[in-house]
Amino acid sequence: MQLTVNGTRHEVDVEGDMPLLWVLRDELGITGVKYGCGIAACGACTVHINGEAVRSCQVAAEDVDGDVVTIEGLGTPDAMHAVQAAWAAEQVAQCGYCQSGQMMQAAALLSQNASPTDEEIYDAMNGNLCRCGTYPRIKAAVKAAAKAMEG
């Protein structure tokens, strides 16, 4: 089976029903995507497929139809994505475990809505859990990234 992840084509020899999460982590060594709950309730495993935020723990490898982007592929080798830069500037991360999924969710939101309201940020980010409770910083970082992406 072939998958394109972060712009690179990979040939993987896995069962088709293997969750994308495990293909990324165990077969390809892409560890920015995290296992949190296994039932798509926490968002730690969020990646983009064709620009849409999806929970990789619930997507079978055989069902991937398009390009996969993980946190490792969100920016470029020369520059962080605006969301990543805002996360650093706002000092969002504490334990950091959920942060790659949080950033992938935020990047998907901003690709669809360049200037979200507080309510739209809440609605988009609500399914991504942070046990450290950095939600105010997450909201501030989403707003800062939106502003940076404007200009």
VENCORRA-V350649 format. One record per pair of residues at least 12 apart in sequence whose ideal C-beta (glycine too) atoms are under 7 Angstrom apart, sorted by the first residue. I is the first residue (numbers start at 1). J is the second residue. D is the distance in Angstrom with one decimal. If there is no record, write none. Layout:
I/J/D  I/J/D
//
This chain:
1/14/6.6  1/16/6.8  1/61/6.1  1/62/6.6  3/23/6.9  3/64/5.9  3/68/6.2  4/67/4.8  4/68/6.6  5/24/6.8  5/28/6.3  5/30/6.6  5/68/4.6  5/70/6.7  6/69/6.0  6/70/6.0  6/72/5.7  6/73/2.9  7/73/6.3  10/28/5.9  12/27/5.1  14/27/6.0  14/61/5.7  16/60/6.2  16/61/6.0  16/62/3.2  17/60/4.9  17/62/6.8  18/60/6.9  18/61/5.0  19/56/6.6  19/57/5.3  19/58/6.9  19/59/6.7  19/60/6.6  20/56/4.2  20/59/4.5  20/61/5.6  20/64/5.9  21/33/6.2  21/35/6.2  21/45/4.8  21/56/4.1  21/57/4.5  23/61/4.9  24/56/6.4  24/70/6.4  30/70/5.4  30/72/6.0  32/70/5.3  32/71/3.9  32/72/4.9  32/100/4.6  33/45/5.4  33/47/5.7  33/56/5.8  33/70/5.1  33/71/6.9  33/100/6.3  34/97/5.9  34/100/6.3  34/101/6.6  35/57/6.8  36/98/7.0  38/57/5.2  40/55/3.8  40/57/6.0  40/58/4.4  42/129/4.5  43/55/6.8  43/98/6.8  43/101/4.4  43/102/7.0  43/105/6.0  43/127/5.4  43/128/3.3  43/129/6.3  44/97/6.5  44/98/5.1  44/101/4.5  45/57/4.6  45/101/6.2  46/101/3.8  46/104/4.3  46/105/5.2  46/128/6.8  47/68/5.7  47/69/6.4  47/70/5.1  47/104/6.0  48/69/4.2  48/104/6.1  48/108/6.1  49/64/6.2  49/66/5.3  49/68/5.6  50/66/3.8  50/67/6.1  51/108/6.9  51/111/5.9  52/108/6.4  53/104/5.9  53/105/5.1  53/108/3.7  71/100/3.8  71/103/6.1  71/104/6.1  74/103/6.7  74/104/6.9  74/107/6.0  81/107/6.2  82/145/4.4  82/148/4.4  82/149/4.9  83/103/5.0  83/106/5.0  83/107/4.7  83/110/6.8  83/145/4.5  84/103/6.1  85/148/6.8  86/141/4.2  86/144/4.0  86/145/3.9  86/148/6.5  87/99/6.6  87/103/5.8  87/141/5.0  89/144/6.4  90/137/5.1  90/140/4.9  90/141/4.1  90/144/6.1  91/137/6.7  92/134/5.3  92/137/4.4  92/138/5.7  92/141/5.1  94/132/3.8  94/134/5.8  95/132/5.4  98/128/6.5  98/129/6.4  98/130/5.0  101/128/5.6  102/128/5.1  102/130/6.7  102/138/5.9  105/124/6.5  105/125/5.9  105/128/5.0  106/125/6.7  106/142/4.9  106/145/6.6  109/124/4.1  109/142/6.9  110/145/6.0  110/146/5.7  110/149/6.1  114/146/6.3  114/149/6.4  114/150/6.9  115/146/5.7  116/146/6.6  118/139/6.8  121/139/5.5  121/142/5.1  125/138/6.3
//
